[in-house]
């Protein structure tokens, strides 16, 4: 066994519980993203894994070895954990060379550092001090330093959050490449769903001190377990519908349906998830599709988002989010028709707002 | 554990004092306290403290504002000249004035001399706070339609308030503890009276009774500062980048302001140094005994250096504990060390000498270790200030990373924590060294028999009116104190870059 196994983990600060019965399996060699809003306990989870804090209850296993729980607590220095904090956390009084070599035995320093710096593409900067490096360079030195000890698992705490937008994408790519190259198991904490979806091969969403759902990014986007998660990962339209066998009747017509777990009763009210890109806009005078009126729109260059007001049955007005190509003419107030594509995910109705904090993201 | 031991050592003199007073009998003590002598001492002490504190606040704050916030010509030079008087012991300033002018004596002499000697205690923290505070807030205030003068009162002084109060606190405490300067000026305060009772009349009950009142006064000052500190805080919005803001233009006020700085430097710096040089030249070369000067300088450096090392070492665990562990018990432990601030050097020295004589059979009495320990306790709060500031700058996350890289706790302390706080340790060492070199009162009582430090030798000559022989010792003290002052200046100049460079 390798990777990380966490089971039934509890941690609170004072009376305030942060993690409450968290279970998570991280397979060896994977890059797993822990996704959650600010204050959801992501950093606490990393600090527990690194051994900086002790859990109140539960067990943590790293590379098949129990490091927390059942009366044991392995100290941070004995865990072989590479930890890369948000700002890199380089030792300001040491050169790049000495930073990277910090965890290495004396004999391995010279050769080891050279190889590592080459891997992160910073050869030649050995004698610089951290304040003489750019933000992206600092991140890469921090990564090299963490990789130097050949860690069982690498922990990255929002490593790209402090970089500016232009830098972020390139450093992100770079880090992903280095991680693949060194085939290190890595756990990345982020509140940026875009980052999680594009970078990780496994995404775990942290909610209420538990992992709400864990799976490959495509799975998480296409098959969230409830409407809150659907809204947290990407944009979502949630409509009322009636399930009828393998189909669901929605205001947008009769569409193929799929669901989690065992099949629901043959005919029942459900909530339907329709992603913005599953809806197609047709001119207002075309024959098919649900009538709607463009309430407002936002232009993003590569595409545009239209907010379309519809009337669903006899209930009140509802706004649907629709993604369209950037060159679509979206003048406010004009009439359009909506066509939906593909199988729709349904959950048993009614949908409730149990987790408003996820919606803020 | 280590911190607890430090706290016990620090509170020891206070306990000795209480035991001592208790030994004299409660009723005796009460009688000694409630008499007219106490009242007149109280009046002398309080009026001096009030007047000098206000003067220091005005001079220190305005000097800091002109240096940090205006286009005063030669700012960097003034920034040094204004602080240097701190390296000149109060009793040397006093000597410089009193030996040349008979006008300088009594209350007016004490006000003049003490203001000139210790206003840098206000200048330093206020200048630092002006450097740190966000000048953008002034601009915002102006843009909201508040006038220049109003902005100065409401924003600028508001930003510096904590620093001003902190400086005033130090000034008041120094005034309560000062002995040498007042003795020369013939001005009677609690400290001079206690010294006379103890060292001349050997009247222990009176000395300890008056000491109690003195400690109580210092405690009152400390509490007063604590009360005002809690409200409001200085902060700057946005990231801690040093912005370049336009300095206020002095315009036509430039000449009078410059004249003011010249006058200040002449009075606070020129006068004591000039007087010492004058008396040395006056006496000619015949009096100069090079050997005794060197010997005294060596002992001064030895005792001060040892005390500085010990005080810094004691401050390290307390600072680490108080900054890193935010618990009630730890905070209390740290607070208890501030009690030392309320213990003037004289009182600590008395407590030690009385206790060793009475209960320890004279063991260690008037020995070098006891004097060094007394210094270390007396100046512990200063060491703590330096170490604390540095510990707060060293992010604990760096230590965690070091541990996750496979280093043990001890190795992390040695390779990460200590290098990070090294500047603070150097500052703490310098601060204690500087203070010990210029210390007179406790030294006079605890100095080992047959040994002279620069301060005690100066004092002996000065008391015999041998000004020519005293002067070289005064100059040697100033020279010895100048080195750590320079180190300190560098440290506090670098403090504003508060974040670690890795962000």
Contacts between the chains, C-beta under 8 A, distances in Angstrom:
chain1	res1	chain2	res2	distance
A	47	B	400	8.0
A	50	B	400	7.1
A	50	B	404	5.3
A	51	B	403	8.0
A	51	B	404	7.4
A	52	B	400	5.0
A	52	B	403	7.8
A	52	B	404	7.8
A	75	B	403	7.3
A	76	B	400	6.7
A	76	B	403	4.1
A	76	B	404	4.8
A	77	B	403	4.8
A	77	B	404	7.1
A	77	B	405	7.6
A	77	B	406	4.9
A	77	B	407	5.6
A	77	B	408	5.8
A	78	B	406	7.5
A	79	B	404	7.0
A	80	B	406	7.1
A	81	B	404	5.1
A	82	B	404	7.2
A	82	B	405	8.0
A	83	B	400	7.3
A	83	B	401	5.7
A	83	B	404	4.5
A	85	B	397	5.6
A	85	B	401	6.8
A	87	B	502	6.1
A	87	B	503	5.0
A	88	B	502	5.8
A	89	B	395	7.5
A	89	B	397	5.4
A	89	B	398	5.8
A	89	B	401	5.0
A	89	B	502	6.7
A	90	B	502	4.4
A	91	B	398	6.0
A	91	B	402	7.5
A	91	B	416	6.1
A	91	B	420	7.8
A	91	B	502	7.9
A	92	B	420	7.3
A	92	B	500	4.9
A	92	B	501	4.7
A	92	B	502	5.3
A	93	B	419	4.5
A	93	B	420	6.1
A	94	B	419	8.0
A	102	B	402	6.7
A	102	B	405	5.3
A	102	B	407	7.4
A	102	B	415	7.7
A	103	B	405	3.2
A	103	B	406	4.9
A	103	B	407	6.9
A	129	B	501	7.4
A	130	B	501	5.9
A	130	B	502	4.4
A	131	B	501	3.3
A	131	B	502	6.9
A	138	B	502	6.1
A	145	B	405	7.0
A	146	B	405	7.6
A	148	B	405	7.7
A	149	B	405	5.7
A	149	B	406	5.7
A	162	B	503	7.3
